């Protein structure tokens, strides 16, 4: 259907007010027919329909495009399904162009999500995503000839979305932390950024949000047992406060220093409820503006959760992040058969504080790796205290690690 489709960019006639628009002319009548209902829905007028272009990939591949076209389209379809699941719609309308309609998102949020998705696709195939290659049109009108649209200013979209994220994060911090728990205890959430290292190349690839849940006014950290005894609503507040605090810390690093990726912790308890997932999904969407490649969801408190329930929670959040990983609360004893089939893309474990010397650290790391490898090929050891521990982790076969945050 799309091999003969061709997009031609021409100026739209009709006066000075339309001089900045372009006509994305579709040679395929079938592709145009599928878009008729969008024009009638009013979503175009609301700015909720955009077009992303893969032309940069086609240009880079040159004569190899005809051979690799189907592979590219298959990957793009999977990426769009992951990024725009739920109520969003997407439709391939030419050999290199896709229309994306997001009824549930604001115009700015929709543009930012299209930008993040296209950037991820270009990184996958080209290894980089230059602003000149990030071609996204905001559709202004659909006609029998094709789609009229305006080419987005990528820098302006990024700046506008980051400004909005800052405002939301600032409001969210006050909304979620500190708070009074259901038992009457006053609690606040502290968050630090841990640099994440890909051990194979010794390169920093992003940050992980490491949180502390503190009693007020003593600032005593709550024990793991105390946190498990909190109510579902309390745990949800802690998860939301962690993301809000984390975005605030990312913003404090500087507007130009956007993370490559951000590992965000969320409790299984929060993801297991529809209400909790809805709040987390919205925060994840906001967090996308703070990262270049995407958000990684770290599901906590997974021990003892039935395999089917954990699989359902991971599947529900997967469309809104690039990876779903699981965090082990304690050094595992024995096999982790309950995690098989959940499709976690990595397991994470925090190094216990105060390990005395290399022997203790090596023994802990070997135990985590031995239990984790049958479940996931990727294992991340977190909150390491020194470069020496980083080297030992790499030697033992861990794939990623993070340094203890300040």
URJO-V259005 format. One record per residue. SS is DSSP state (H for helix, E for strand, L for the rest). PHI is phi in degrees with one decimal (999 if undefined). OMEGA is omega in whole degrees, -180 to 180 (* if undefined). Layout:
ss={SS SS}
phi={PHI PHI}
omega={OMEGA OMEGA}
This chain:
ss={L L L L L L E E E E E L L L L H H H L L L E E E E E L L H H H H H L L H H H H H H L L L L L L L E E E E E L H H H H H H H H H H H H H H H H H H H H H H H H H H H H H L L L L L E E E E L L L L E E E E E L L L L L H H H H H H H H H H H H H H H H H H H H L L L L H H H L L E E E E E E E E L L E E E E E E L L H H H H H H H H H H H H H H H H H H H H H H H L L E E L L L L L E E E E E E E E E E E E E L L L L E E E E E E E E E E E E E L L L L L E L L H H H H H L L L H H H H H H H H H H H H H H H H H H H H H L L L L L L E E E E E E E E E H H H H L L H H H H H H H H H H H H H H H H H E E E E E E E E E E L L L L L L H H H H H H H H H H H H L L L L E E E E E E L L L L L L L L H H H L L L L L L L E E E E L L L L L L H H H H H H H H H H H H H H H H L L L L L L E E E E E E L L H H H H H H H H H H L L L E E E E L L L}
phi={999 -103.5 -60.7 -96.7 -70.2 -140.3 -104.7 -119.9 -98.4 -137.0 -71.6 -82.2 -72.5 126.6 113.9 -64.1 -67.5 -109.2 -65.9 -88.8 -84.1 -127.0 -100.2 -90.8 -81.6 -103.6 -76.6 -92.4 -64.8 -63.4 -64.2 -64.0 -60.6 -70.5 -99.0 -58.1 -68.9 -66.8 -63.0 -74.9 -76.6 87.2 -70.1 -63.7 -62.8 -83.8 77.9 -101.3 -123.8 -134.5 -124.1 -105.4 -116.4 -100.3 -59.3 -62.2 -69.1 -61.2 -65.4 -67.1 -74.8 59.6 -68.4 -78.3 -58.1 -61.1 -79.8 -100.8 -54.7 -63.2 -62.2 -62.6 -62.7 -63.7 -65.2 -62.5 -60.1 -64.3 -64.3 -67.4 -63.7 -72.0 -81.4 -123.6 -69.6 80.1 -84.1 -73.1 -123.3 -141.9 -147.5 -73.5 -119.5 -160.9 -62.6 -130.6 -131.1 -130.1 -91.2 -127.5 -116.4 -125.8 -62.2 -88.8 -110.6 -67.8 -58.4 -65.3 -62.3 -63.9 -63.3 -64.6 -67.2 -61.2 -63.1 -62.7 -66.3 -63.9 -60.5 -64.0 -63.9 -65.6 -60.1 -63.1 -94.8 -110.8 81.7 -160.8 -137.8 -76.3 -56.6 -65.6 -89.2 -86.5 -97.3 -131.3 -107.6 -86.1 -72.3 -107.6 -163.6 -117.2 -133.5 -58.9 -76.7 155.2 -117.7 -92.2 -155.7 -115.8 -67.8 -76.1 -84.3 -60.9 -62.1 -67.1 -64.0 -61.4 -67.0 -64.4 -69.0 -64.6 -62.0 -66.8 -61.5 -59.8 -65.4 -65.4 -63.6 -62.1 -68.0 -68.0 -59.8 -66.2 -73.9 -106.4 -150.2 -77.6 -150.7 -100.5 -69.9 -63.3 -93.7 93.3 -82.9 -88.4 -131.9 -132.7 -115.8 -111.7 -135.1 -125.0 -97.4 -102.2 -62.0 -99.3 -111.7 -82.5 -67.4 -62.1 -116.2 57.0 -112.3 -78.6 -116.1 158.6 -134.1 -120.1 -83.9 -109.7 -113.9 -127.1 -104.5 -118.1 -77.5 -115.4 -93.3 -73.2 60.7 -80.5 -63.6 -70.3 -71.2 -60.0 -65.3 -65.3 -68.2 -66.8 -84.5 -71.0 -75.0 -57.1 -64.4 -63.8 -63.8 -63.3 -60.6 -63.1 -60.5 -66.2 -63.8 -61.5 -66.0 -62.1 -62.6 -62.4 -62.6 -64.5 -68.0 -60.5 -62.4 -65.9 -70.3 120.9 -62.2 -86.0 -95.6 -72.4 -63.7 -68.8 -152.0 -137.6 -89.1 -116.2 -82.2 -140.9 -73.9 -57.0 -56.3 -68.9 -70.5 -79.2 -111.1 -61.6 -63.7 -62.4 -61.4 -60.5 -67.4 -64.8 -59.5 -63.4 -67.0 -61.7 -62.5 -66.3 -66.4 -56.3 -69.4 -92.2 -131.4 -89.0 -102.4 144.4 -98.5 -109.9 -90.0 -102.1 -82.6 -103.6 60.2 -91.7 -63.2 83.2 -76.2 -55.8 -55.2 -63.1 -68.1 -67.8 -60.6 -65.2 -65.0 -64.9 -65.3 -69.2 -93.7 -56.1 -64.0 -109.1 -149.8 -83.6 -143.7 -121.6 -124.8 -119.2 -106.3 -90.3 -69.6 -136.1 -59.4 -65.7 -111.7 85.9 -79.6 -109.0 -61.1 -65.5 -94.5 -66.9 86.8 -77.9 65.8 -73.1 -85.7 -167.4 -117.2 -124.4 -138.4 -89.4 -66.7 -62.0 -67.9 81.9 -63.5 -90.1 86.2 -64.7 -63.6 -65.9 -64.4 -62.9 -63.6 -64.6 -63.4 -62.8 -63.8 -64.8 -66.7 -62.5 -76.5 -86.1 -59.0 -65.5 -96.8 -147.1 -73.2 -101.9 -133.4 -116.0 -100.3 -111.8 57.9 -73.5 -99.7 -156.3 -64.8 -65.4 -62.2 -61.6 -65.2 -64.8 -59.4 -64.1 -63.1 -79.6 111.5 -66.1 -95.4 -139.1 -154.8 -138.2 -85.8 -60.6 -73.5 -79.6}
omega={-172 -178 -178 179 -177 179 179 -179 179 178 178 177 172 173 -175 -177 180 -171 -178 -178 177 176 174 -171 -178 177 -178 179 180 180 179 -177 -178 -176 -176 -176 178 179 -178 -174 -175 -178 177 -180 -180 179 -175 -180 -179 176 173 -176 175 -174 180 178 179 180 -179 -179 179 -178 178 -179 -179 -179 -173 -176 -177 177 179 -178 179 180 -180 179 179 180 -180 178 180 -175 -171 177 177 -173 -178 179 172 -174 173 -176 174 -179 -175 -174 179 172 180 179 -177 -176 -173 -175 172 -180 -180 180 179 178 180 179 175 180 180 -179 -180 178 179 180 -180 176 -178 -174 -175 -178 179 179 177 -180 -180 -180 -178 -176 179 176 169 -176 180 179 174 -179 177 -180 -177 -177 172 -178 178 -180 -177 171 -173 -180 -180 178 -180 -178 -180 -179 179 177 179 178 180 -179 180 -179 -180 179 -176 180 179 -177 -171 -176 -1 179 177 -177 -179 178 178 -180 178 -171 170 -177 175 -175 177 177 176 175 179 -176 169 -169 -179 -178 -177 -178 177 -176 179 -179 172 176 177 -174 170 176 -168 172 176 6 -173 -174 175 178 175 178 178 179 179 179 179 -178 178 -180 178 -179 178 -179 178 177 179 179 -179 179 179 -179 180 178 -180 177 177 179 178 180 -179 178 179 -176 -175 -175 -179 -178 169 177 -177 178 -173 -180 176 -180 175 -179 180 -177 -176 179 -180 -180 180 179 -178 179 -178 179 179 178 177 179 177 -178 -180 -178 -178 -176 180 -173 177 -179 176 -179 177 -179 -179 176 -176 -179 177 178 177 -175 -178 -179 179 177 180 179 179 -180 -178 -178 -174 -179 -173 178 -177 177 172 -179 -179 179 177 -179 -176 176 -176 175 -179 -173 179 -175 -180 180 178 178 -180 -179 172 -175 174 171 -176 175 178 178 178 179 172 175 -173 172 -176 -176 180 179 -179 179 178 -177 179 179 179 -177 -180 -180 -172 -173 178 -179 -176 178 -180 179 -177 177 -169 177 175 -171 -174 176 179 176 177 -180 178 179 179 -179 -178 175 173 -178 -178 176 175 176 179 -178 180 *}
